[in-house]
Amino acid sequence: MDVLVQDEGEKDGADDEVWSWCPVANVVDAHETGQDHHIMHGTKIFSAGTKVYISSEWADTRTIGGSFKVIGRARKSHRLVCAWLRWDRMENVRLRRVFSPAVLRIMAKMSRQTGEVDPSGFVSWWGNSGEDRDGIIHRFGLKEHE
């Protein structure tokens, strides 16, 4: 999978704005599934092309690459939901800075934070430090964008 670290087009946030590094991917369009190997578009929860935020929680499953806990907009309700998604159901992985208050609140809630969102206290997500950025690049094998 050829992936890049991209930081273009992101908000030029003020120093006091809350943000966090996060690997982001899109849900694949068509893939085989089931015993009869029928073609499915997207997944049961996410439609094809849905942008998902990938956490550091990983489960070793029988599939290649395992599964990651992700946040994305649900297929039917269009609300942000948290679910497990197989690695082979993701494409176009890249590194982004997350500014969305709704996504950051879910990350904080999953990290058992109360009160204000503090990316440095995220448990199953990354913070906004250079070490977090480098950790994501190393873990997902991302290439530096020149």
N, C-alpha and C positions, 0 to 999 in steps of 0.2 A: 504494500500500500504506500503510495507516494504522497507524503503529507508535508505541509509547510508551516512554519511559524509565521503568522501574519499579524501585524499590529496596525495595519493601515485602515483608514476608514472608521476607526474607533473614536469615541468622544475624547476631546481634549479636556479631561476633567480637572477641576480645581483640586488643590492639595487636600481640601477638607471633604471631598466627595468620597463616599465609600465605594470600593470596587475590589474585585478579586480575580486572580488568574484562573482560567479553567479551560480544559480541552473541550472543544465543541465539535460535533459531527452532525451529519444528516442521516436519516433513516433511508436504507436502500429502497429502490423502487421494486423491481421484480426479483423474486427468489423462489426456489423450490421448497416446498414444505409438505409434511405429512408422509404417510406410507405410500400413497399413490403419486407422490411427487408433483402435486399440482402447483401452479404458479400463483403466488400471492403478492399483492402490491402493498408494501409497508408491513406493519405488524398488526396484531389484534388491537393494540392500544394506540399506536402512532401511525398516521398516514405516511405515505412515501414522501421523502423530502423534508420531513419535520426536523427542525433544529433541536438537538438534545445537548444538554450540559452533562459531561461525564464526571462522575465522582471518583475518588480514589478507592472506593470499595469495589473489590473484585471477587468473584466467586469462580472457583475452578470447576467447570462443568464438563460434560462429555464433548462439548463443541470445541472447535479450534479457537483458542484465544479466550475462552471463558465468557463470563457475563459481567457487566458493570452496572452499577446503580446509576440511573440517569434522571434528569428532570427535563420535561418537554410538554408541549401542548397535546392534550388527548384528542384522539380522532373524533369522538362524538361530542363531548362536552366543551371542547376547546379551552378547558381549564388546565393550568399547570399541574402536572402529576409527577410523582416519583415512581419509577418502576425499574425492574431489572431488564436489561437489553443485551442480547448476545453480541459479541464483538463482530461477528460476520454479518450482522444486520446494520452495521454502521459504515459510512463512507465519508470521504472528504474531511478527515480529521485535521483540525487546526487549533492553534492556541489563540485565545481571545481574552480580553479584559472584560469582565462582566460588571455592568453598571446597573442593570435592571433591579429595582428595589424588590419586586415580587420574587425573582429568582434568588436574590441574596437572602430574603426572609426565609425561604424554604431551606436554603443551605444552613442558615443559623438555627432554624427549628430542628433540623436533622442533627445538628451538633449540640442540641440541648441548651442553646443560648436563650436567655430571657433578657428583655430590655433591648438596647441598641445592638445592631448588627456589628460584629467585630470579626473581620476575616482572619485576623491573627489567631483567633480562638476556634476556628473551624476544625472539626475532628475528621470527618470523612471527605472534606473538600480542601482545596488549596487556599492559601492566603494571598497577599499582594506583595510578597517579598521577592527579591531576586533568586533566593534559594528555592522558593516554590516554583518559579518560572523554570529554572534549570532542572528541577526534579521532574516536571511535566515533560520537558523536551527529552530528557533521558528515558523516562518510563515509556513514552509512546513512540520513541524513535523519530521525532520530528526533525526536520532540516531547518536550519536558519534561513530566514528570508533575506535576501540581499537587496 
